Amino acid sequence: MMRLLHSPVSRQHRDIPLFLTSSDAKEHRTVRGLRYGSSFLEGFMEWTGVSTREIPRPRSLFLAPPDTPQPEAERMRLLRPDDPSANIQSH
C-alpha cells in the first residue's frame, strides 16, 4: 500500500504539474506558467461552465496568462528543500 500525502515541507509537494486530456484531442500542447491554488477554483469553474455574480467570467487554467507572481508565496516556495526520492520497492 502506498500513501500519498500533501505536505508543505518540500517544493515537490507544491509544484504540481497540471494537465488536461480528452478523447478527442488532436495535438499535444504544452502550456507553461505558474498557477497558485487560488486560481484553481476559478479554472475549475470555467472548465465546468459555472459562473457566479462575483466571478461572471472565470479564467481558464490553460488559456489565461500565468498568475501574477506573489512575492511572499514565491519566497516560501523557493526556500523549501527538495523532496528526497521515495524507494517504492520497499513498500
Backbone torsions as a table, in degrees:
resi	resn	phi	psi	omega
1	MET	NA	136.4	178.6
2	MET	-119.5	133.6	178.1
3	ARG	-108.6	132.5	175.7
4	LEU	-107.2	125.2	-177.1
5	LEU	-118.3	145.8	174.7
6	HIS	-97.7	119.1	-174.8
7	SER	-133.4	145.2	177.9
8	PRO	-83.4	4.5	-170.8
9	VAL	-70.8	-44.8	-173.7
10	SER	-119.8	163.9	178.5
11	ARG	-61.1	-40.0	-175.8
12	GLN	-65.0	-21.0	176.7
13	HIS	-77.6	-16.9	-179.3
14	ARG	-113.2	-29.0	179.6
15	ASP	-89.8	87.2	-173.0
16	ILE	-111.0	125.5	177.8
17	PRO	-68.9	144.5	179.2
18	LEU	-118.8	132.2	179.8
19	PHE	-136.4	156.0	179.6
20	LEU	-122.5	131.7	178.2
21	THR	-132.9	152.4	177.7
22	SER	-152.3	157.6	-177.9
23	SER	-73.7	-18.8	-178.3
24	ASP	-105.9	16.2	179.7
25	ALA	-65.2	136.7	-179.5
26	LYS	-109.3	-9.4	-176.8
27	GLU	-150.0	161.0	174.1
28	HIS	-101.6	126.7	-178.8
29	ARG	-133.1	135.2	177.3
30	THR	-108.5	129.4	177.4
31	VAL	-117.9	117.1	-179.2
32	ARG	-102.8	141.2	176.7
33	GLY	161.4	138.8	-179.0
34	LEU	-71.9	134.1	174.4
35	ARG	-126.4	135.7	175.2
36	TYR	-94.7	158.6	-179.2
37	GLY	-55.1	-31.2	180.0
38	SER	-65.2	-21.3	178.3
39	SER	-81.4	-20.3	-174.0
40	PHE	-62.4	-44.0	-178.3
41	LEU	-60.4	-44.9	179.4
42	GLU	-64.4	-41.3	177.2
43	GLY	-63.8	-39.1	177.6
44	PHE	-65.8	-38.7	177.6
45	MET	-61.3	-44.8	-179.3
46	GLU	-63.8	-41.9	-178.2
47	TRP	-63.7	-39.0	-177.4
48	THR	-92.6	-2.3	177.3
49	GLY	80.6	22.3	-179.2
50	VAL	-97.4	142.1	173.3
51	SER	-141.3	161.1	177.7
52	THR	-133.1	172.1	176.7
53	ARG	-61.4	-39.2	-179.4
54	GLU	-72.9	-31.1	-179.7
55	ILE	-129.2	79.1	-176.1
56	PRO	-70.4	-30.5	179.2
57	ARG	-130.8	84.5	-178.9
58	PRO	-61.8	146.8	178.7
59	ARG	-82.1	147.6	176.2
60	SER	-77.5	140.4	174.1
61	LEU	-69.2	-25.8	-172.1
62	PHE	-103.2	-25.1	-176.1
63	LEU	-105.9	-23.7	-178.1
64	ALA	-72.4	156.5	175.5
65	PRO	-63.1	159.3	178.5
66	PRO	-56.5	156.1	177.6
67	ASP	-64.3	149.7	174.6
68	THR	-66.6	130.0	-179.2
69	PRO	-56.2	137.9	175.7
70	GLN	-107.0	104.2	-171.0
71	PRO	-51.4	-43.3	-177.9
72	GLU	-68.1	-42.9	178.8
73	ALA	-64.8	-40.3	179.7
74	GLU	-66.7	-40.2	178.2
75	ARG	-61.9	-44.8	179.5
76	MET	-64.4	-40.1	-179.5
77	ARG	-63.1	-43.5	-177.8
78	LEU	-73.3	-24.3	179.5
79	LEU	-78.5	-19.4	-178.4
80	ARG	-69.8	141.6	-179.8
81	PRO	-74.2	165.4	172.9
82	ASP	-69.4	149.5	179.1
83	ASP	-81.1	130.7	177.0
84	PRO	-66.4	150.0	179.3
85	SER	-66.7	150.3	179.2
86	ALA	-98.2	135.9	175.1
87	ASN	-91.8	95.1	-175.1
88	ILE	-77.4	-11.4	178.6
89	GLN	-73.4	-20.3	-177.5
90	SER	-87.9	0.5	-178.2
91	HIS	-97.8	NA	NA
